[in-house]
């Protein structure tokens, strides 16, 4: 009888224990590196988006089950988003609505998933995302050539020749920026030397890929966002002098770099023309709000006709986006779209302010709380910089989900309980149990 019980434990309890442990480290987030890597290739978009839908469905279901198990009085509102996800799966996977309303559904789902995460859960999510730069670098190393490997356009050249996913090199650079800061966040939040080493390596690799995209924003935005997050986490009352020195130094650096870029660089004329073109595109899209009776409220809408509204700014090709998210939303969706954008900004700002008050007013604040506030500021500053310089949310469903997911770091409650799991801890023989995951 004793031997039969031991066999039963081996056949049933051990698999249940393994499943529970995998769920505890959020193994389902391991889908994200696969999604991002597959989506980098044109032929991999459909399976990548299918996996993305599966990941979102798992995360929403997990949150619903957690509420049922804790007997929460709040109804599982995630069920509504899950239903909307299911009825829009065809449009998402087959890319039949890449610039339409599903854009904002994916951002909302990502935001809802992230808003339900504790600090511990974020550490695991960042850890899985940190694997992605390493996977991408392995691919780029396979196309290494001694003549071009150290060029600042190496990643761009390989991407355009063999990958061409994510909607173009600029969208790919946006993904790399998000991955770089996610990897840095994992390094900052890690508890062991090995985890810090993995996170730091992934962040360095991610930033190296950013530099090689030949995108100015990808080269500048990650370190700037990290610096702002570091300053914000160390600001205290009475440290005005410290902040003044930091901001004066940053302003001087911006002036020097800007002067070189626009007036002293060998291709200064090209730089001026390019950046002035971006400003004209943004002004044109925003001005569309004032060109019709209903456009101030509703904008020009979606579709090819809307994308060609500002095509006169560029000879031989359309100007299908504004290079500025606020201008794009205003021209396409009118003042109602701008109000929706401001609602999200206010929500994120309130969350960051609450986190700041938590770490600034309590003497017993743990280092992990302070570091997470730094991480949340850095990620949201990065999103803001992309918002001001790009139409970050367009034409890429993976980016859309990540935008909402990472922006939700601002809503993390440091006092949140540990995440519930879909599978309960199985009761097994004590000789078969291991130490709990820290």
KEFIVEX-874109 format. One record per residue (C-alpha): residue number from 0; x, y, z. Coordinates in steps of 0.5 Angstrom, whole numbers. Layout:
<atoms>
+------+-------+-------+-------+
: mike :     u :     v :     w :
+------+-------+-------+-------+
:  NUM :     X :     Y :     Z :
...
+------+-------+-------+-------+
</atoms>
This chain:
<atoms>
+------+-------+-------+-------+
: mike :     u :     v :     w :
+------+-------+-------+-------+
:    0 :     0 :     0 :     0 :
:    1 :     6 :     5 :     2 :
:    2 :     9 :     3 :    -5 :
:    3 :     3 :     5 :    -9 :
:    4 :     2 :    11 :    -5 :
:    5 :     9 :    13 :    -7 :
:    6 :     8 :    11 :   -14 :
:    7 :     1 :    16 :   -14 :
:    8 :     5 :    22 :   -12 :
:    9 :    10 :    21 :   -17 :
:   10 :     5 :    20 :   -23 :
:   11 :     0 :    26 :   -20 :
:   12 :     3 :    30 :   -15 :
:   13 :    10 :    32 :   -18 :
:   14 :     7 :    34 :   -25 :
:   15 :     2 :    38 :   -21 :
:   16 :     7 :    41 :   -17 :
:   17 :    11 :    43 :   -23 :
:   18 :     5 :    46 :   -26 :
:   19 :     4 :    50 :   -20 :
:   20 :    12 :    52 :   -20 :
:   21 :    12 :    54 :   -27 :
:   22 :     5 :    58 :   -26 :
:   23 :     9 :    62 :   -20 :
:   24 :    14 :    64 :   -24 :
:   25 :     9 :    66 :   -29 :
:   26 :    12 :    62 :   -35 :
:   27 :     6 :    64 :   -39 :
:   28 :    10 :    71 :   -40 :
:   29 :    15 :    66 :   -44 :
:   30 :    10 :    67 :   -50 :
:   31 :    12 :    74 :   -50 :
:   32 :    20 :    73 :   -53 :
:   33 :    17 :    68 :   -58 :
:   34 :    12 :    73 :   -60 :
:   35 :    16 :    79 :   -61 :
:   36 :    22 :    75 :   -65 :
:   37 :    17 :    72 :   -69 :
:   38 :    13 :    78 :   -71 :
:   39 :    20 :    81 :   -73 :
:   40 :    19 :    77 :   -79 :
:   41 :    14 :    78 :   -84 :
:   42 :    12 :    71 :   -85 :
:   43 :    12 :    70 :   -77 :
:   44 :     7 :    75 :   -76 :
:   45 :     0 :    71 :   -76 :
:   46 :     3 :    66 :   -71 :
:   47 :     6 :    71 :   -67 :
:   48 :    -1 :    75 :   -67 :
:   49 :    -4 :    68 :   -65 :
:   50 :     0 :    67 :   -59 :
:   51 :    -1 :    74 :   -57 :
:   52 :    -8 :    73 :   -57 :
:   53 :    -7 :    67 :   -53 :
:   54 :    -2 :    70 :   -48 :
:   55 :    -7 :    76 :   -47 :
:   56 :   -13 :    71 :   -46 :
:   57 :    -9 :    67 :   -40 :
:   58 :    -7 :    73 :   -37 :
:   59 :   -14 :    76 :   -37 :
:   60 :   -17 :    69 :   -34 :
:   61 :   -12 :    69 :   -29 :
:   62 :   -14 :    75 :   -26 :
:   63 :   -21 :    73 :   -26 :
:   64 :   -20 :    66 :   -23 :
:   65 :   -16 :    70 :   -18 :
:   66 :   -22 :    75 :   -16 :
:   67 :   -26 :    69 :   -15 :
:   68 :   -22 :    65 :   -11 :
:   69 :   -21 :    71 :    -6 :
:   70 :   -28 :    72 :    -6 :
:   71 :   -27 :    79 :    -8 :
:   72 :   -34 :    83 :    -8 :
:   73 :   -31 :    87 :   -14 :
:   74 :   -34 :    83 :   -21 :
:   75 :   -29 :    81 :   -25 :
:   76 :   -29 :    86 :   -31 :
:   77 :   -23 :    83 :   -34 :
:   78 :   -29 :    78 :   -37 :
:   79 :   -31 :    84 :   -41 :
:   80 :   -25 :    85 :   -44 :
:   81 :   -24 :    78 :   -45 :
:   82 :   -30 :    77 :   -49 :
:   83 :   -28 :    83 :   -54 :
:   84 :   -21 :    80 :   -55 :
:   85 :   -25 :    74 :   -57 :
:   86 :   -30 :    77 :   -62 :
:   87 :   -24 :    81 :   -65 :
:   88 :   -19 :    76 :   -65 :
:   89 :   -20 :    75 :   -73 :
:   90 :   -18 :    82 :   -74 :
:   91 :   -12 :    82 :   -70 :
:   92 :    -9 :    76 :   -72 :
:   93 :   -10 :    77 :   -80 :
:   94 :    -9 :    84 :   -79 :
:   95 :   -15 :    87 :   -82 :
:   96 :   -16 :    93 :   -77 :
:   97 :    -8 :    95 :   -76 :
:   98 :   -10 :   102 :   -76 :
:   99 :   -17 :   102 :   -73 :
:  100 :   -21 :   101 :   -66 :
:  101 :   -18 :    95 :   -65 :
:  102 :   -11 :    99 :   -64 :
:  103 :   -14 :   102 :   -57 :
:  104 :   -17 :    95 :   -55 :
:  105 :   -10 :    92 :   -55 :
:  106 :    -7 :    98 :   -51 :
:  107 :   -13 :    97 :   -46 :
:  108 :   -12 :    90 :   -45 :
:  109 :    -5 :    91 :   -44 :
:  110 :    -6 :    96 :   -39 :
:  111 :   -11 :    92 :   -35 :
:  112 :    -7 :    86 :   -35 :
:  113 :    -1 :    90 :   -32 :
:  114 :    -5 :    94 :   -27 :
:  115 :    -7 :    87 :   -24 :
:  116 :     1 :    86 :   -23 :
:  117 :     4 :    86 :   -16 :
:  118 :    12 :    88 :   -15 :
:  119 :    14 :    81 :   -15 :
:  120 :    10 :    79 :   -21 :
:  121 :    13 :    85 :   -25 :
:  122 :    20 :    82 :   -23 :
:  123 :    18 :    76 :   -27 :
:  124 :    15 :    79 :   -33 :
:  125 :    21 :    84 :   -34 :
:  126 :    25 :    77 :   -33 :
:  127 :    22 :    74 :   -39 :
:  128 :    22 :    80 :   -43 :
:  129 :    30 :    81 :   -42 :
:  130 :    31 :    74 :   -46 :
:  131 :    28 :    78 :   -52 :
:  132 :    34 :    82 :   -54 :
:  133 :    39 :    76 :   -53 :
:  134 :    35 :    72 :   -58 :
:  135 :    35 :    78 :   -63 :
:  136 :    42 :    79 :   -62 :
:  137 :    43 :    71 :   -64 :
:  138 :    40 :    72 :   -70 :
:  139 :    44 :    79 :   -72 :
:  140 :    50 :    75 :   -70 :
:  141 :    49 :    70 :   -76 :
:  142 :    49 :    75 :   -81 :
:  143 :    55 :    78 :   -78 :
:  144 :    60 :    81 :   -83 :
:  145 :    67 :    84 :   -81 :
:  146 :    66 :    90 :   -86 :
:  147 :    59 :    92 :   -83 :
:  148 :    58 :    89 :   -76 :
:  149 :    60 :    96 :   -72 :
:  150 :    56 :   100 :   -77 :
:  151 :    51 :   104 :   -73 :
:  152 :    46 :   102 :   -79 :
:  153 :    48 :    95 :   -78 :
:  154 :    41 :    92 :   -75 :
:  155 :    37 :    97 :   -80 :
:  156 :    41 :    94 :   -86 :
:  157 :    40 :    87 :   -84 :
:  158 :    33 :    88 :   -82 :
:  159 :    31 :    91 :   -88 :
:  160 :    34 :    85 :   -92 :
:  161 :    32 :    79 :   -88 :
:  162 :    26 :    81 :   -83 :
:  163 :    22 :    87 :   -85 :
:  164 :    17 :    85 :   -79 :
:  165 :    14 :    90 :   -74 :
:  166 :    12 :    95 :   -79 :
:  167 :    18 :    98 :   -81 :
:  168 :    25 :    99 :   -78 :
:  169 :    22 :   105 :   -74 :
:  170 :    17 :   101 :   -71 :
:  171 :    23 :    95 :   -69 :
:  172 :    27 :   101 :   -66 :
:  173 :    21 :   102 :   -61 :
:  174 :    20 :    95 :   -59 :
:  175 :    28 :    95 :   -58 :
:  176 :    27 :   101 :   -54 :
:  177 :    22 :    98 :   -49 :
:  178 :    26 :    91 :   -49 :
:  179 :    32 :    95 :   -47 :
:  180 :    29 :    99 :   -41 :
:  181 :    25 :    92 :   -39 :
:  182 :    32 :    89 :   -39 :
:  183 :    35 :    94 :   -35 :
:  184 :    29 :    94 :   -30 :
:  185 :    30 :    87 :   -29 :
:  186 :    37 :    88 :   -27 :
:  187 :    35 :    93 :   -22 :
:  188 :    30 :    89 :   -19 :
:  189 :    33 :    83 :   -19 :
:  190 :    35 :    79 :   -12 :
:  191 :    41 :    75 :   -14 :
:  192 :    48 :    76 :   -18 :
:  193 :    46 :    72 :   -23 :
:  194 :    39 :    75 :   -25 :
:  195 :    43 :    82 :   -25 :
:  196 :    48 :    79 :   -30 :
:  197 :    43 :    77 :   -34 :
:  198 :    39 :    83 :   -34 :
:  199 :    45 :    88 :   -35 :
:  200 :    47 :    84 :   -41 :
:  201 :    40 :    84 :   -44 :
:  202 :    40 :    91 :   -43 :
:  203 :    47 :    93 :   -46 :
:  204 :    45 :    88 :   -52 :
:  205 :    39 :    91 :   -53 :
:  206 :    42 :    98 :   -53 :
:  207 :    47 :    96 :   -58 :
:  208 :    41 :    94 :   -62 :
:  209 :    38 :   101 :   -61 :
:  210 :    44 :   104 :   -63 :
:  211 :    45 :   100 :   -70 :
:  212 :    38 :   102 :   -72 :
:  213 :    41 :   109 :   -74 :
:  214 :    35 :   112 :   -70 :
:  215 :    36 :   118 :   -67 :
:  216 :    31 :   117 :   -62 :
:  217 :    33 :   110 :   -60 :
:  218 :    40 :   112 :   -59 :
:  219 :    38 :   118 :   -54 :
:  220 :    31 :   116 :   -51 :
:  221 :    33 :   110 :   -47 :
:  222 :    39 :   113 :   -43 :
:  223 :    35 :   120 :   -42 :
:  224 :    29 :   116 :   -39 :
:  225 :    34 :   112 :   -34 :
:  226 :    37 :   118 :   -32 :
:  227 :    30 :   122 :   -31 :
:  228 :    28 :   115 :   -27 :
:  229 :    34 :   115 :   -23 :
:  230 :    33 :   123 :   -21 :
:  231 :    26 :   122 :   -19 :
:  232 :    27 :   116 :   -15 :
:  233 :    33 :   120 :   -11 :
:  234 :    29 :   127 :   -10 :
:  235 :    27 :   129 :    -3 :
:  236 :    25 :   135 :     0 :
:  237 :    30 :   140 :     1 :
:  238 :    34 :   137 :    -5 :
:  239 :    33 :   143 :   -10 :
:  240 :    40 :   145 :   -11 :
:  241 :    41 :   138 :   -13 :
:  242 :    36 :   138 :   -18 :
:  243 :    38 :   145 :   -21 :
:  244 :    45 :   142 :   -22 :
:  245 :    42 :   136 :   -26 :
:  246 :    37 :   140 :   -30 :
:  247 :    42 :   145 :   -32 :
:  248 :    47 :   140 :   -34 :
:  249 :    42 :   136 :   -38 :
:  250 :    39 :   143 :   -41 :
:  251 :    47 :   145 :   -43 :
:  252 :    48 :   138 :   -46 :
:  253 :    41 :   139 :   -50 :
:  254 :    44 :   145 :   -53 :
:  255 :    51 :   143 :   -55 :
:  256 :    48 :   137 :   -58 :
:  257 :    42 :   141 :   -62 :
:  258 :    47 :   146 :   -64 :
:  259 :    52 :   141 :   -67 :
:  260 :    46 :   137 :   -70 :
:  261 :    43 :   143 :   -74 :
:  262 :    49 :   147 :   -75 :
:  263 :    56 :   144 :   -75 :
:  264 :    55 :   137 :   -77 :
:  265 :    57 :   135 :   -84 :
:  266 :    50 :   133 :   -86 :
:  267 :    47 :   139 :   -82 :
:  268 :    42 :   141 :   -88 :
:  269 :    39 :   134 :   -89 :
:  270 :    38 :   134 :   -81 :
:  271 :    34 :   141 :   -81 :
:  272 :    30 :   139 :   -87 :
:  273 :    28 :   132 :   -84 :
:  274 :    26 :   135 :   -77 :
:  275 :    23 :   141 :   -81 :
:  276 :    19 :   136 :   -85 :
:  277 :    17 :   132 :   -78 :
:  278 :    14 :   138 :   -75 :
:  279 :    10 :   140 :   -82 :
:  280 :     7 :   133 :   -82 :
:  281 :     5 :   134 :   -74 :
:  282 :     2 :   141 :   -76 :
:  283 :    -2 :   138 :   -82 :
:  284 :    -5 :   133 :   -78 :
:  285 :    -7 :   137 :   -72 :
:  286 :   -10 :   142 :   -77 :
:  287 :   -14 :   137 :   -80 :
:  288 :   -19 :   138 :   -74 :
:  289 :   -21 :   145 :   -76 :
:  290 :   -22 :   143 :   -84 :
:  291 :   -29 :   141 :   -83 :
:  292 :   -36 :   142 :   -80 :
:  293 :   -35 :   135 :   -76 :
:  294 :   -28 :   134 :   -76 :
:  295 :   -26 :   138 :   -69 :
:  296 :   -30 :   133 :   -65 :
:  297 :   -29 :   127 :   -69 :
:  298 :   -23 :   128 :   -74 :
:  299 :   -22 :   125 :   -81 :
:  300 :   -23 :   118 :   -78 :
:  301 :   -19 :   111 :   -81 :
:  302 :   -17 :   108 :   -88 :
:  303 :   -13 :   110 :   -94 :
:  304 :   -17 :   116 :   -95 :
:  305 :   -15 :   119 :   -88 :
:  306 :    -8 :   117 :   -89 :
:  307 :    -7 :   121 :   -95 :
:  308 :    -9 :   127 :   -92 :
:  309 :    -2 :   130 :   -91 :
:  310 :     1 :   127 :   -97 :
:  311 :     2 :   134 :  -101 :
:  312 :     8 :   135 :   -96 :
:  313 :    12 :   130 :   -99 :
:  314 :    13 :   129 :  -107 :
:  315 :    12 :   122 :  -109 :
:  316 :    10 :   119 :  -103 :
:  317 :     4 :   120 :   -98 :
:  318 :     5 :   122 :   -91 :
:  319 :     1 :   117 :   -87 :
:  320 :     3 :   119 :   -80 :
:  321 :     4 :   125 :   -76 :
:  322 :    11 :   123 :   -73 :
:  323 :     7 :   126 :   -66 :
:  324 :     2 :   122 :   -63 :
:  325 :    -2 :   128 :   -60 :
:  326 :    -3 :   131 :   -67 :
:  327 :    -4 :   124 :   -70 :
:  328 :   -10 :   123 :   -65 :
:  329 :   -13 :   130 :   -66 :
:  330 :   -13 :   129 :   -74 :
:  331 :   -16 :   122 :   -74 :
:  332 :   -20 :   122 :   -68 :
:  333 :   -21 :   130 :   -66 :
:  334 :   -22 :   133 :   -60 :
:  335 :   -25 :   127 :   -57 :
:  336 :   -19 :   123 :   -58 :
:  337 :   -15 :   128 :   -55 :
:  338 :   -19 :   128 :   -49 :
:  339 :   -18 :   120 :   -49 :
:  340 :   -11 :   121 :   -49 :
:  341 :   -11 :   126 :   -43 :
:  342 :   -15 :   121 :   -39 :
:  343 :    -9 :   116 :   -40 :
:  344 :    -4 :   121 :   -38 :
:  345 :    -8 :   123 :   -32 :
:  346 :    -9 :   116 :   -30 :
:  347 :    -1 :   115 :   -31 :
:  348 :     1 :   121 :   -27 :
:  349 :    -4 :   120 :   -21 :
:  350 :    -1 :   113 :   -21 :
:  351 :     6 :   115 :   -21 :
:  352 :     5 :   121 :   -16 :
:  353 :     2 :   116 :   -11 :
:  354 :     8 :   112 :   -12 :
:  355 :    12 :   118 :   -10 :
:  356 :     8 :   119 :    -4 :
:  357 :     9 :   112 :    -2 :
:  358 :    17 :   112 :    -2 :
:  359 :    18 :   119 :     0 :
:  360 :    13 :   119 :     6 :
:  361 :    15 :   113 :     9 :
:  362 :    21 :   112 :    13 :
:  363 :    21 :   104 :    13 :
:  364 :    21 :   104 :     5 :
:  365 :    24 :    98 :     2 :
:  366 :    30 :    99 :    -3 :
:  367 :    25 :    95 :    -8 :
:  368 :    20 :   100 :    -7 :
:  369 :    24 :   106 :    -9 :
:  370 :    27 :   102 :   -15 :
:  371 :    21 :   100 :   -17 :
:  372 :    19 :   107 :   -17 :
:  373 :    25 :   109 :   -21 :
:  374 :    23 :   103 :   -26 :
:  375 :    16 :   106 :   -27 :
:  376 :    18 :   113 :   -28 :
:  377 :    23 :   111 :   -33 :
:  378 :    19 :   107 :   -37 :
:  379 :    13 :   112 :   -37 :
:  380 :    18 :   117 :   -39 :
:  381 :    21 :   113 :   -45 :
:  382 :    13 :   112 :   -47 :
:  383 :    12 :   120 :   -47 :
:  384 :    19 :   121 :   -51 :
:  385 :    16 :   116 :   -56 :
:  386 :     9 :   119 :   -56 :
:  387 :    12 :   126 :   -57 :
:  388 :    17 :   124 :   -63 :
:  389 :    13 :   118 :   -66 :
:  390 :     6 :   115 :   -67 :
:  391 :     8 :   110 :   -63 :
:  392 :     1 :   106 :   -63 :
:  393 :     0 :   105 :   -70 :
:  394 :     1 :    99 :   -75 :
:  395 :     4 :    94 :   -70 :
:  396 :    -1 :    90 :   -65 :
:  397 :     5 :    88 :   -61 :
:  398 :     7 :    95 :   -59 :
:  399 :     0 :    97 :   -58 :
:  400 :     0 :    91 :   -52 :
:  401 :     6 :    93 :   -49 :
:  402 :     5 :   100 :   -49 :
:  403 :    -1 :    99 :   -44 :
:  404 :     2 :    93 :   -41 :
:  405 :     9 :    98 :   -39 :
:  406 :     5 :   104 :   -38 :
:  407 :     1 :   100 :   -32 :
:  408 :     7 :   100 :   -28 :
:  409 :     5 :   107 :   -26 :
:  410 :    -1 :   103 :   -22 :
:  411 :     3 :    98 :   -18 :
:  412 :     1 :    98 :   -11 :
:  413 :     7 :    96 :    -6 :
:  414 :     2 :    93 :    -1 :
:  415 :    -1 :    89 :    -6 :
:  416 :    -1 :    81 :    -4 :
:  417 :     2 :    76 :    -8 :
:  418 :    -1 :    74 :   -14 :
:  419 :    -6 :    68 :   -14 :
:  420 :    -5 :    62 :   -19 :
:  421 :   -10 :    58 :   -23 :
:  422 :    -7 :    52 :   -20 :
:  423 :    -7 :    51 :   -13 :
:  424 :    -1 :    48 :    -9 :
:  425 :    -2 :    41 :    -9 :
:  426 :    -1 :    37 :    -3 :
:  427 :     4 :    32 :    -4 :
:  428 :     8 :    28 :     1 :
:  429 :    13 :    32 :     5 :
:  430 :    19 :    28 :     2 :
:  431 :    17 :    30 :    -5 :
:  432 :    17 :    38 :    -4 :
:  433 :    22 :    43 :    -5 :
:  434 :    23 :    50 :    -2 :
:  435 :    18 :    55 :    -4 :
:  436 :    20 :    60 :    -9 :
:  437 :    23 :    66 :    -6 :
+------+-------+-------+-------+
</atoms>
